[in-house]
Amino acid sequence: MTQPADDLSTIPAVILAGGLARRLGGGDKPLRSIAGRSLLQRVIARLMPQCDSLLLNANGDPARFAEFGLPVVADSVAGFAGPLAGVLAGLDWAAAHRPEVRFLLSAPADCPFLPRDLLARLQRALSEQHAQFAVAASGGRSHPVVGLWDVGERERLRTALSDEGLRKVGAFLARYQVATVAWPTQPFDPFFNANTSDDLAEAEALAKLDRD
């Protein structure tokens, strides 16, 4: 039986910013601004009150993120293996720097309106359902990149990435008992993510509805 998740005050989070932003023409998508603040600033503002600490998964020169004051960890799996590689980097960081922590929250750097109760609800579902992982959902869709991960499963994740070539987050999670927590999509979907120029324009409008 899975043990209850850590106390909320001890759980760190990894913000996943290791993508290539192809649909935005490349570059660092998390540094794109909406309503005067970068996507990354907005994600940090949402997660900081909920988590013990934050780290950033990003590849390339970490100095470009220095202003945010977060530890930056690169993928350990070569070839831009996707968000699972970023999660693994976060799990490895937690194992090395926070060995007392059993769980790590993950969230993408392009979701500027994350729920303020994200960690609390995921943690509660994980404990109540005796699951190994918990993921967010909205509008009838699962968002497996937004989830609570068991640090102890990192070697299995490494094997799946390196030996099996697995790239889909959902395919890896399908091997485990996963608790899914749904959020309402009104007045907007809290898991809206900005992938294109049109998405950035829509995010500008949504920011007017946001309480931040």
Secondary structure by P-SEA (a helix, b strand, c coil): ccccccccccbbbbbcccccccccccccccccccccccaaaaaaaaccccccbbbbbbccccccccccbbbbbcccccccccaaaaaaaaaaaaaaccccccbbbbbbccccccccaaaaaaaaaaaaacccccccccccccccccccccccaaaaaaaaacccccccccccccccbbbbbbbbccccccccccccaaaaaaaaaaaaaccc
